[in-house]
Amino acid sequence: YCNEKLQQLFIELTLKSEQEEYLREGIEWEPVEYFNNKIICDLVEEKHRGIISILDEECLRPGEVTDDTFLVKLMQTVGQHKHFQAHETSDYEGRKTIDRDQFRLIHYAGEVTYNIQGFVDKNNDLLYRSLKEAASTSSNRIFQEVFPKSELLSQKRPPTAGTQFKTSLNQLMDILMSKEPSYVRCIKPNDYKQPAVFDEKIIRHQVKYLGLMENLRVRRAGFCYRRSFSFFLDRYKSLCPSTWPSWHGQPRDGVRTLVQHLGYTAEQFKAGKTKIFIRLPQTLFKTEDCLQLRKHELVTIITAKWRMYIARKKYRELRDAAIVFQKFWQGILARRYTRQYRASAMAIRRFIVGFKNRNKPECPENINFLKFVRINYLRQLAKNLPKSLLKVDSHWPKAPPSLTKTSQLLQELYRSHLAIKFMKPLTAEDKAQFTLKLAASDLFKGRKECYPSSVAKVFLNTHLSQEEMRAKQQLFDSKVPEAGVHKFSLHCVKYDRHGYKARKRSFLVTDKSCYLVEVGSWKVKEHFTLNQIEGIAVSSLSDGVVVIQLPASGPQDRGDLIVSTDTVVEFVTKLALYSEKLSQVTIETSGKITHNLPKGHSGTIHFQHGNPFIGKDKQQGFLQVVTQ
């Protein structure tokens, strides 16, 4: 009976529900015939006519009740049922296999013969009331739950064993019907429990009476997959651009659009009233494969969207934080600027007041202004100090009245600093050269037109060639040993006292005397000592004429010596320095020089600008010097 009920549940959940679902959804379906064992279940449990009801009636009937009377009552009630057989109701062949105290039920799995001996007693297998009272008062929790005291209060007759079994089985069926059970059908291969031995007859019998063939026919004729339109659309809508990300129409229309995009044929699917049915697993597997591939794309999109969301959120947080920070920082800057602006305004006000009182003695009104002027002057002086010693006087920044004396002291200190800095690396020759240059500067700077061109020229000890110096040693030094140490020599043009005739000569200066010798023969033409020089006169023009003033009395009175040279500045400087007559150098600016001639006579040399020329004026007899 229990197996019949389970088989009926299986039929309802698989075969019957399968066909009913197809019909309910409007899917074309060819009905599959299967054995419905509800007739057998009704034979056993039907109210007032079932075997259990008949057994309960016999147990409750007054009088003598035996198993035989139960069998008689059973044959009277269900004897004509096609699934019930007894000895009296069966044919000749059946009576051979059924005894008089037996009956047979034709179940879905085969025929089962039951012996009625003990049916009534087992159905009335009740506990005495005194035993239930004792069990209900037990301290054991299990006894208290099995034998509750509420049963002792009830005046109804306790149900029989058959009724209890039927009630429990119906409760089990209700529980199973509320679930979605999965069935695992086990096939017994043989009756000997031996491995690798298959009895075909036994296996066929089990396959037939388990209803597997009907189930296979239903599955083959039906669809392997069925889901509601909304579920199918929600799961696979990402595979179609028209349904992704959301479908705003009816789910049925969305599913049709989706399957058309996926390329489903009419044989591969059917659309019911509320569900879609897919026939072949391959179609579903292909759709799942597409979904798995699509998931990777969706994950990429979702990841990008999520990262974008996180980035935007972080950006908004940073922006809000930056705005707050900017507010505070702008407030700080504004307050700082206000303080600076106020301080600047006060400083400008004090500066203006100090500027108005700048010529007054130092007082509280101008002390800050004078301090600023001093500081600013010192800063400007530090930035604009002359780099050259020669520019200290001309490029020295002008000092304000309050720092005039300070500026003069600083100028002297800086000039000394540059002089020391400049003199340190100089050699003895360089120092001697600068001594001569300083003497020339004192004599001719700003007083002789050709002085600027002579500044860059080095003052030499001799302007004679090496051959001339060797000839000097042979022809002059050997003949005039008393001449002394050689100091300076050069070529010049000597003008006679009478007629101013020009003659080429070499001028030699020693530590004692000066010698005017003939070029080539080195014959001494004129000689005088350095002490005999009374003065030196030159013009302020760019000519090279020099008048060496000598004593006008004595046996060697020959008048003043007139020479002309290209290095007039160097010649006059050295001659005045060696003879210690720097103070007797005269630079004539009147345009003429008067010189002494022998026997108390005098002559004149006139200077002017024009085409270069030196010669005697034939009319008046003076020496005319014309220079550029």
BANU-677820 format. One record per residue (C-alpha): residue number from 1; residue in three letters; x negated, y negated, z. Coordinates in pm, whole numbers. Example, Ala and Ser with C-alpha at 12.3 -4.5 7.8 and 13.67 -1.06 7.14 Angstrom:
BEGIN
 seq type      u      v      w
   1  ALA  -1230    450    780
   2  SER  -1367    106    714
//
This chain:
BEGIN
 seq type      u      v      w
   1  TYR      0      0      0
   2  CYS   -285   -240     86
   3  ASN   -461   -163   -245
   4  GLU   -136   -222   -431
   5  LYS   -101   -565   -271
   6  LEU   -462   -657   -353
   7  GLN   -411   -538   -712
   8  GLN    -98   -748   -733
   9  LEU   -299  -1050   -608
  10  PHE   -563   -979   -869
  11  ILE   -298   -957  -1141
  12  GLU   -139  -1284  -1032
  13  LEU   -472  -1469  -1010
  14  THR   -620  -1338  -1331
  15  LEU   -389  -1189  -1587
  16  LYS    -60  -1342  -1508
  17  SER   -191  -1686  -1409
  18  GLU   -409  -1688  -1719
  19  GLN   -121  -1635  -1958
  20  GLU    107  -1865  -1766
  21  GLU   -152  -2145  -1778
  22  TYR   -181  -2114  -2157
  23  LEU    196  -2125  -2195
  24  ARG    222  -2416  -1951
  25  GLU    -38  -2617  -2145
  26  GLY    126  -2543  -2480
  27  ILE   -165  -2336  -2616
  28  GLU    -76  -2076  -2879
  29  TRP   -108  -1735  -2713
  30  GLU    -44  -1374  -2804
  31  PRO     87  -1199  -2488
  32  VAL   -127   -912  -2359
  33  GLU     65   -623  -2210
  34  TYR    -58   -520  -1868
  35  PHE     73   -308  -1582
  36  ASN    248   -517  -1319
  37  ASN    248   -321   -993
  38  LYS    505   -545   -826
  39  ILE    757   -261   -870
  40  ILE    538    -36   -654
  41  CYS    494   -307   -389
  42  ASP    872   -357   -378
  43  LEU    912     19   -343
  44  VAL    708      6    -25
  45  GLU    802   -331    131
  46  GLU   1139   -432    -13
  47  LYS   1380   -540    257
  48  HIS   1646   -276    347
  49  ARG   1539    -56     51
  50  GLY   1165    -20     93
  51  ILE    993    274    252
  52  ILE    883     69    556
  53  SER   1236    -66    611
  54  ILE   1383    287    584
  55  LEU   1122    414    833
  56  ASP   1212    133   1078
  57  GLU   1580    213   1048
  58  GLU   1517    578   1126
  59  CYS   1312    482   1429
  60  LEU   1590    259   1561
  61  ARG   1880    491   1475
  62  PRO   2043    659   1781
  63  GLY   2050   1031   1796
  64  GLU   1791   1286   1707
  65  VAL   1533   1132   1467
  66  THR   1266   1349   1305
  67  ASP   1031   1329   1015
  68  ASP   1264   1551    812
  69  THR   1559   1317    864
  70  PHE   1330   1029    749
  71  LEU   1245   1222    430
  72  VAL   1614   1298    364
  73  LYS   1702    930    410
  74  LEU   1410    835    184
  75  MET   1531   1065    -99
  76  GLN   1883    931    -63
  77  THR   1767    569    -97
  78  VAL   1473    569   -343
  79  GLY   1490    920   -482
  80  GLN   1578    794   -829
  81  HIS   1287    545   -841
  82  LYS   1052    626  -1129
  83  HIS    744    583   -911
  84  PHE    879    810   -633
  85  GLN    871   1192   -638
  86  ALA    974   1456   -382
  87  HIS   1009   1832   -388
  88  GLU   1383   1823   -445
  89  THR   1375   1538   -704
  90  SER   1080   1661   -917
  91  ASP   1077   1909  -1202
  92  TYR    944   2259  -1197
  93  GLU    584   2161  -1247
  94  GLY    606   1897   -982
  95  ARG    748   2128   -723
  96  LYS    438   2343   -755
  97  THR    223   2053   -628
  98  ILE    464   1893   -376
  99  ASP    569   2072    -56
 100  ARG    907   2022    108
 101  ASP    756   1797    380
 102  GLN    578   1573    126
 103  PHE    657   1293   -117
 104  ARG    451   1133   -393
 105  LEU    409    771   -507
 106  ILE    277    689   -854
 107  HIS     35    398   -778
 108  TYR   -146    183  -1036
 109  ALA   -462    385   -976
 110  GLY   -292    724   -989
 111  GLU    -60    955   -797
 112  VAL    -87    980   -417
 113  THR     89   1254   -213
 114  TYR    192   1173    147
 115  ASN    279   1423    426
 116  ILE    565   1302    644
 117  GLN    448   1479    958
 118  GLY    396   1217   1233
 119  PHE    541    921   1041
 120  VAL    812    847   1297
 121  ASP    590    892   1602
 122  LYS    313    678   1459
 123  ASN    559    410   1361
 124  ASN    690    402   1721
 125  ASP    335    389   1869
 126  LEU    419    128   2136
 127  LEU    256     50   2465
 128  TYR    461     75   2782
 129  ARG    563   -257   2937
 130  SER    378   -181   3258
 131  LEU     50   -137   3062
 132  LYS     97   -472   2887
 133  GLU    160   -645   3220
 134  ALA   -157   -494   3362
 135  ALA   -365   -594   3054
 136  SER   -227   -952   3049
 137  THR   -332  -1005   3413
 138  SER   -690   -896   3340
 139  SER   -972  -1144   3392
 140  ASN  -1123  -1048   3057
 141  ARG  -1061  -1320   2796
 142  ILE  -1027  -1069   2512
 143  PHE   -747   -879   2696
 144  GLN   -575  -1210   2773
 145  GLU   -573  -1309   2404
 146  VAL   -462   -960   2280
 147  PHE   -185   -924   2539
 148  PRO    -51  -1276   2605
 149  LYS    201  -1323   2882
 150  SER    443  -1484   2634
 151  GLU    519  -1141   2490
 152  LEU    638  -1020   2832
 153  LEU    888  -1305   2849
 154  SER   1044  -1215   2511
 155  GLN   1355   -984   2529
 156  LYS   1319   -872   2164
 157  ARG   1219   -523   2072
 158  PRO    853   -512   1976
 159  PRO    791   -461   1600
 160  THR    694   -117   1476
 161  ALA    348    -30   1349
 162  GLY    466    -38    986
 163  THR    627   -379   1030
 164  GLN    314   -514   1202
 165  PHE     96   -384    919
 166  LYS    326   -538    655
 167  THR    329   -873    838
 168  SER    -50   -877    875
 169  LEU    -95   -787    509
 170  ASN    143  -1062    396
 171  GLN    -51  -1313    608
 172  LEU   -372  -1195    442
 173  MET   -214  -1240    100
 174  ASP   -108  -1596    191
 175  ILE   -463  -1676    295
 176  LEU   -609  -1529    -23
 177  MET   -356  -1709   -242
 178  SER   -463  -2043    -91
 179  LYS   -825  -1978   -193
 180  GLU  -1006  -1928   -521
 181  PRO  -1147  -1578   -476
 182  SER  -1409  -1423   -703
 183  TYR  -1384  -1052   -770
 184  VAL  -1667   -801   -794
 185  ARG  -1542   -470   -928
 186  CYS  -1756   -173   -830
 187  ILE  -1753    142  -1043
 188  LYS  -1836    475   -881
 189  PRO  -2039    670  -1144
 190  ASN  -1991   1018   -994
 191  ASP  -1852   1207   -694
 192  TYR  -2188   1345   -587
 193  LYS  -2370   1021   -495
 194  GLN  -2652   1104   -735
 195  PRO  -2853    838   -919
 196  ALA  -2854    811  -1300
 197  VAL  -2552   1042  -1331
 198  PHE  -2242    898  -1500
 199  ASP  -1914   1094  -1514
 200  GLU  -1729    949  -1812
 201  LYS  -1392   1079  -1696
 202  ILE  -1424    918  -1356
 203  ILE  -1548    591  -1504
 204  ARG  -1263    579  -1759
 205  HIS  -1014    645  -1480
 206  GLN  -1151    355  -1272
 207  VAL  -1171    113  -1565
 208  LYS   -815    194  -1663
 209  TYR   -654    169  -1318
 210  LEU   -858   -137  -1210
 211  GLY   -701   -328  -1498
 212  LEU  -1037   -423  -1643
 213  MET   -932   -360  -2003
 214  GLU   -635   -593  -1970
 215  ASN   -860   -855  -1811
 216  LEU  -1111   -824  -2097
 217  ARG   -839   -858  -2357
 218  VAL   -710  -1171  -2185
 219  ARG  -1058  -1319  -2164
 220  ARG  -1136  -1240  -2527
 221  ALA   -808  -1378  -2650
 222  GLY   -837  -1683  -2422
 223  PHE  -1087  -1962  -2356
 224  CYS  -1397  -1936  -2141
 225  TYR  -1377  -2295  -2013
 226  ARG  -1084  -2512  -1919
 227  ARG  -1089  -2843  -1736
 228  SER   -861  -3141  -1697
 229  PHE   -909  -3424  -1941
 230  SER  -1022  -3664  -1671
 231  PHE  -1286  -3422  -1535
 232  PHE  -1421  -3336  -1882
 233  LEU  -1430  -3704  -1980
 234  ASP  -1604  -3807  -1658
 235  ARG  -1870  -3540  -1701
 236  TYR  -1950  -3574  -2072
 237  LYS  -1849  -3934  -2156
 238  SER  -2214  -4041  -2165
 239  LEU  -2261  -3836  -2486
 240  CYS  -2043  -4071  -2689
 241  PRO  -2102  -4446  -2732
 242  SER  -1727  -4507  -2754
 243  THR  -1656  -4351  -2415
 244  TRP  -1969  -4472  -2234
 245  PRO  -1988  -4625  -1981
 246  SER  -1613  -4631  -1927
 247  TRP  -1298  -4539  -2121
 248  HIS  -1006  -4775  -2079
 249  GLY   -739  -4566  -2255
 250  GLN   -569  -4237  -2176
 251  PRO   -801  -3950  -2077
 252  ARG   -653  -3729  -2354
 253  ASP   -745  -3986  -2621
 254  GLY  -1090  -4029  -2470
 255  VAL  -1150  -3651  -2482
 256  ARG  -1044  -3637  -2848
 257  THR  -1285  -3922  -2931
 258  LEU  -1562  -3744  -2739
 259  VAL  -1519  -3401  -2905
 260  GLN  -1500  -3562  -3249
 261  HIS  -1834  -3732  -3178
 262  LEU  -1978  -3398  -3059
 263  GLY  -1859  -3224  -3377
 264  TYR  -1619  -2969  -3224
 265  THR  -1416  -2771  -3479
 266  ALA  -1052  -2667  -3438
 267  GLU  -1158  -2309  -3361
 268  GLN  -1397  -2416  -3086
 269  PHE  -1149  -2601  -2864
 270  LYS   -782  -2662  -2796
 271  ALA   -626  -2960  -2626
 272  GLY   -342  -2878  -2391
 273  LYS   -106  -3109  -2213
 274  THR   -342  -3187  -1923
 275  LYS   -654  -2980  -1997
 276  ILE   -908  -2908  -2266
 277  PHE   -989  -2544  -2348
 278  ILE  -1324  -2437  -2498
 279  ARG  -1331  -2093  -2654
 280  LEU  -1700  -1998  -2688
 281  PRO  -1968  -2025  -2419
 282  GLN  -2220  -2130  -2687
 283  THR  -2020  -2447  -2746
 284  LEU  -2024  -2529  -2377
 285  PHE  -2395  -2445  -2346
 286  LYS  -2477  -2673  -2639
 287  THR  -2276  -2952  -2478
 288  GLU  -2456  -2897  -2147
 289  ASP  -2793  -2910  -2324
 290  CYS  -2697  -3243  -2478
 291  LEU  -2590  -3364  -2135
 292  GLN  -2923  -3263  -1981
 293  LEU  -3112  -3454  -2249
 294  ARG  -2881  -3748  -2202
 295  LYS  -2945  -3743  -1828
 296  HIS  -3312  -3825  -1889
 297  GLU  -3207  -4129  -2091
 298  LEU  -2955  -4226  -1826
 299  VAL  -3215  -4187  -1554
 300  THR  -3445  -4417  -1750
 301  ILE  -3164  -4672  -1793
 302  ILE  -3059  -4644  -1429
 303  THR  -3421  -4673  -1318
 304  ALA  -3467  -4983  -1532
 305  LYS  -3143  -5135  -1403
 306  TRP  -3236  -5053  -1045
 307  ARG  -3582  -5198  -1084
 308  MET  -3429  -5504  -1245
 309  TYR  -3190  -5531   -952
 310  ILE  -3473  -5496   -701
 311  ALA  -3686  -5744   -896
 312  ARG  -3400  -5994   -913
 313  LYS  -3325  -5947   -547
 314  LYS  -3689  -5997   -459
 315  TYR  -3706  -6296   -692
 316  ARG  -3400  -6452   -526
 317  GLU  -3550  -6391   -184
 318  LEU  -3881  -6543   -293
 319  ARG  -3700  -6833   -458
 320  ASP  -3492  -6900   -147
 321  ALA  -3803  -6871     69
 322  ALA  -3991  -7103   -169
 323  ILE  -3706  -7356   -155
 324  VAL  -3709  -7349    224
 325  PHE  -4087  -7375    226
 326  GLN  -4074  -7659    -25
 327  LYS  -3822  -7844    190
 328  PHE  -4044  -7821    496
 329  TRP  -4359  -7896    297
 330  GLN  -4197  -8193    123
 331  GLY  -4089  -8318    462
 332  ILE  -4445  -8284    590
 333  LEU  -4581  -8461    281
 334  ALA  -4321  -8736    311
 335  ARG  -4406  -8796    679
 336  ARG  -4776  -8780    599
 337  TYR  -4729  -9021    308
 338  THR  -4527  -9253    531
 339  ARG  -4803  -9258    790
 340  GLN  -5064  -9315    521
 341  TYR  -4849  -9583    357
 342  ARG  -4799  -9759    691
 343  ALA  -5172  -9734    769
 344  SER  -5257  -9859    421
 345  ALA  -5019 -10150    457
 346  MET  -5176 -10242    790
 347  ALA  -5525 -10212    640
 348  ILE  -5428 -10428    342
 349  ARG  -5275 -10685    576
 350  ARG  -5592 -10694    786
 351  PHE  -5799 -10711    467
 352  ILE  -5604 -11010    337
 353  VAL  -5635 -11189    671
 354  GLY  -6006 -11112    677
 355  PHE  -6045 -11234    319
 356  LYS  -5884 -11565    412
 357  ASN  -6125 -11603    706
 358  ARG  -6431 -11457    531
 359  ASN  -6631 -11781    548
 360  LYS  -6575 -11824    921
 361  PRO  -6807 -11683   1186
 362  GLU  -6738 -11324   1277
 363  CYS  -6413 -11307   1473
 364  PRO  -6132 -11054   1533
 365  GLU  -5951 -11178   1220
 366  ASN  -6240 -11108    979
 367  ILE  -6450 -10844   1157
 368  ASN  -6293 -10555    967
 369  PHE  -6319 -10735    634
 370  LEU  -6687 -10817    690
 371  LYS  -6749 -10459    798
 372  PHE  -6581 -10336    481
 373  VAL  -6787 -10578    269
 374  ARG  -7111 -10457    427
 375  ILE  -7020 -10091    390
 376  ASN  -6902 -10139     31
 377  TYR  -7221 -10329    -58
 378  LEU  -7441 -10057     90
 379  ARG  -7245  -9792   -100
 380  GLN  -7274  -9984   -425
 381  LEU  -7643 -10042   -356
 382  ALA  -7694  -9667   -300
 383  LYS  -7528  -9590   -633
 384  ASN  -7699  -9869   -834
 385  LEU  -8056  -9871   -706
 386  PRO  -8302  -9956   -987
 387  LYS  -8489  -9652  -1110
 388  SER  -8793  -9847  -1226
 389  LEU  -9026 -10064  -1024
 390  LEU  -9020 -10327  -1296
 391  LYS  -8640 -10362  -1266
 392  VAL  -8621 -10410   -890
 393  ASP  -8593 -10787   -915
 394  SER  -8372 -10810  -1224
 395  HIS  -8132 -10523  -1147
 396  TRP  -8100 -10556   -771
 397  PRO  -7726 -10589   -680
 398  LYS  -7621 -10927   -554
 399  ALA  -7560 -10926   -178
 400  PRO  -7272 -11098      1
 401  PRO  -7361 -11400    214
 402  SER  -7352 -11202    537
 403  LEU  -7613 -10955    404
 404  THR  -7852 -11185    217
 405  LYS  -8141 -11137    457
 406  THR  -8072 -10767    489
 407  SER  -8069 -10735    110
 408  GLN  -8407 -10909     83
 409  LEU  -8560 -10678    344
 410  LEU  -8414 -10372    172
 411  GLN  -8541 -10496   -164
 412  GLU  -8894 -10531    -29
 413  LEU  -8877 -10190    135
 414  TYR  -8742 -10029   -180
 415  ARG  -9009 -10199   -394
 416  SER  -9276 -10067   -158
 417  HIS  -9117  -9723   -171
 418  LEU  -9116  -9718   -552
 419  ALA  -9473  -9852   -560
 420  ILE  -9594  -9581   -322
 421  LYS  -9398  -9319   -514
 422  PHE  -9544  -9446   -839
 423  MET  -9903  -9473   -708
 424  LYS  -9928  -9131   -549
 425  PRO  -9976  -8925   -868
 426  LEU -10209  -9185  -1032
 427  THR -10577  -9106  -1095
 428  ALA -10865  -9350  -1045
 429  GLU -10859  -9436  -1413
 430  ASP -10486  -9500  -1401
 431  LYS -10528  -9724  -1097
 432  ALA -10802  -9922  -1273
 433  GLN -10578  -9952  -1578
 434  PHE -10292 -10084  -1367
 435  THR -10523 -10328  -1195
 436  LEU -10609 -10473  -1533
 437  LYS -10244 -10470  -1638
 438  LEU -10140 -10653  -1321
 439  ALA -10409 -10911  -1376
 440  ALA -10293 -10956  -1737
 441  SER  -9938 -10991  -1616
 442  ASP -10034 -11258  -1368
 443  LEU -10222 -11446  -1638
 444  PHE -10002 -11414  -1947
 445  LYS  -9654 -11295  -1857
 446  GLY  -9414 -11555  -1989
 447  ARG  -9701 -11780  -2099
 448  LYS  -9850 -11607  -2407
 449  GLU  -9637 -11500  -2702
 450  CYS  -9843 -11191  -2782
 451  TYR  -9835 -11062  -2423
 452  PRO  -9530 -10831  -2459
 453  SER  -9693 -10643  -2748
 454  SER -10006 -10582  -2539
 455  VAL  -9827 -10424  -2241
 456  ALA  -9795 -10080  -2402
 457  LYS -10155 -10073  -2524
 458  VAL -10419  -9908  -2309
 459  PHE -10711 -10130  -2211
 460  LEU -11025  -9950  -2334
 461  ASN -11386  -9983  -2217
 462  THR -11494 -10029  -2578
 463  HIS -11334 -10089  -2913
 464  LEU -11648  -9975  -3096
 465  SER -11671  -9645  -3279
 466  GLN -11888  -9358  -3159
 467  GLU -12147  -9428  -3432
 468  GLU -12160  -9792  -3327
 469  MET -12205  -9687  -2963
 470  ARG -12497  -9461  -3060
 471  ALA -12648  -9746  -3264
 472  LYS -12601  -9975  -2961
 473  GLN -12799  -9733  -2745
 474  GLN -13084  -9720  -2996
 475  LEU -13102 -10081  -3106
 476  PHE -12970 -10279  -2809
 477  ASP -13009 -10083  -2488
 478  SER -13367  -9989  -2563
 479  LYS -13465 -10350  -2655
 480  VAL -13266 -10525  -2381
 481  PRO -13305 -10303  -2074
 482  GLU -13224 -10593  -1840
 483  ALA -12870 -10625  -1984
 484  GLY -12718 -10417  -1697
 485  VAL -12428 -10170  -1682
 486  HIS -12196 -10174  -1981
 487  LYS -11845 -10294  -1898
 488  PHE -11668 -10385  -2216
 489  SER -11734 -10427  -2588
 490  LEU -11535 -10523  -2897
 491  HIS -11553 -10679  -3240
 492  CYS -11474 -11048  -3275
 493  VAL -11514 -11347  -3506
 494  LYS -11733 -11627  -3380
 495  TYR -11684 -11986  -3505
 496  ASP -11989 -12208  -3525
 497  ARG -11997 -12535  -3333
 498  HIS -12077 -12723  -3651
 499  GLY -11828 -12670  -3932
 500  TYR -11639 -12385  -3762
 501  LYS -11783 -12127  -3996
 502  ALA -11660 -11777  -3916
 503  ARG -11910 -11504  -3845
 504  LYS -11849 -11139  -3751
 505  ARG -12004 -11042  -3424
 506  SER -11988 -10777  -3151
 507  PHE -11917 -10903  -2801
 508  LEU -12080 -10704  -2518
 509  VAL -11999 -10752  -2151
 510  THR -12212 -10602  -1873
 511  ASP -12200 -10640  -1499
 512  LYS -12436 -10941  -1530
 513  SER -12411 -11109  -1870
 514  CYS -12231 -11148  -2198
 515  TYR -12402 -11088  -2533
 516  LEU -12296 -11191  -2880
 517  VAL -12487 -10966  -3122
 518  GLU -12502 -10937  -3499
 519  VAL -12299 -10651  -3645
 520  GLY -12521 -10370  -3778
 521  SER -12862 -10501  -3663
 522  TRP -12757 -10553  -3301
 523  LYS -12970 -10862  -3286
 524  VAL -12874 -11090  -2996
 525  LYS -12738 -11418  -3130
 526  GLU -12616 -11566  -2806
 527  HIS -12649 -11476  -2440
 528  PHE -12511 -11617  -2114
 529  THR -12448 -11480  -1768
 530  LEU -12106 -11427  -1612
 531  ASN -12181 -11691  -1354
 532  GLN -12230 -11950  -1629
 533  ILE -11868 -11922  -1741
 534  GLU -11681 -12226  -1617
 535  GLY -11347 -12147  -1767
 536  ILE -11149 -11975  -2039
 537  ALA -10892 -12147  -2255
 538  VAL -10629 -11994  -2492
 539  SER -10313 -12121  -2654
 540  SER  -9960 -12010  -2570
 541  LEU  -9902 -11885  -2925
 542  SER  -9968 -11536  -3058
 543  ASP -10312 -11618  -3201
 544  GLY -10634 -11451  -3081
 545  VAL -10858 -11759  -3040
 546  VAL -11048 -11781  -2710
 547  VAL -11260 -12076  -2591
 548  ILE -11523 -11975  -2334
 549  GLN -11624 -12288  -2149
 550  LEU -12002 -12299  -2072
 551  PRO -12218 -12561  -1894
 552  ALA -12249 -12885  -2095
 553  SER -12599 -12981  -1965
 554  GLY -12931 -12805  -1958
 555  PRO -13183 -12681  -2208
 556  GLN -12945 -12415  -2341
 557  ASP -12656 -12653  -2397
 558  ARG -12492 -12520  -2710
 559  GLY -12135 -12616  -2628
 560  ASP -11834 -12393  -2565
 561  LEU -11813 -12053  -2737
 562  ILE -11516 -12007  -2977
 563  VAL -11425 -11650  -3073
 564  SER -11119 -11479  -3217
 565  THR -11012 -11118  -3146
 566  ASP -10707 -10897  -3200
 567  THR -10702 -10794  -2832
 568  VAL -10698 -11141  -2683
 569  VAL -10499 -11045  -2371
 570  GLU -10728 -10754  -2287
 571  PHE -11044 -10956  -2368
 572  VAL -10951 -11257  -2156
 573  THR -10825 -11043  -1866
 574  LYS -11143 -10835  -1843
 575  LEU -11376 -11133  -1896
 576  ALA -11195 -11335  -1627
 577  LEU -11187 -11035  -1391
 578  TYR -11555 -10944  -1433
 579  SER -11665 -11307  -1405
 580  GLU -11425 -11368  -1117
 581  LYS -11277 -11667  -1300
 582  LEU -10909 -11570  -1295
 583  SER -10812 -11906  -1156
 584  GLN -11010 -12086  -1435
 585  VAL -10807 -11933  -1718
 586  THR -10611 -12206  -1897
 587  ILE -10318 -12139  -2131
 588  GLU -10265 -12452  -2330
 589  THR  -9907 -12529  -2428
 590  SER  -9971 -12870  -2586
 591  GLY -10068 -12719  -2924
 592  LYS -10439 -12815  -2907
 593  ILE -10753 -12734  -2707
 594  THR -11047 -12969  -2666
 595  HIS -11386 -12802  -2641
 596  ASN -11744 -12921  -2584
 597  LEU -12007 -12945  -2856
 598  PRO -12384 -12983  -2814
 599  LYS -12530 -13320  -2710
 600  GLY -12218 -13438  -2539
 601  HIS -11988 -13421  -2838
 602  SER -11639 -13262  -2837
 603  GLY -11410 -13095  -3082
 604  THR -11042 -13001  -3110
 605  ILE -10853 -12687  -3206
 606  HIS -10494 -12734  -3325
 607  PHE -10235 -12455  -3301
 608  GLN  -9905 -12424  -3483
 609  HIS  -9659 -12173  -3631
 610  GLY  -9666 -12084  -3998
 611  ASN  -9846 -11854  -4236
 612  PRO -10148 -11707  -4052
 613  PHE -10462 -11912  -4118
 614  ILE -10779 -12015  -3932
 615  GLY -11008 -12277  -4079
 616  LYS -11150 -12629  -4064
 617  ASP -10929 -12918  -4156
 618  LYS -11132 -13095  -4426
 619  GLN -10986 -13436  -4368
 620  GLN -11000 -13468  -3991
 621  GLY -11263 -13200  -3916
 622  PHE -11077 -13004  -3643
 623  LEU -11020 -12626  -3638
 624  GLN -10670 -12542  -3760
 625  VAL -10509 -12218  -3624
 626  VAL -10178 -12116  -3779
 627  THR  -9997 -11813  -3643
 628  GLN  -9658 -11652  -3687
//
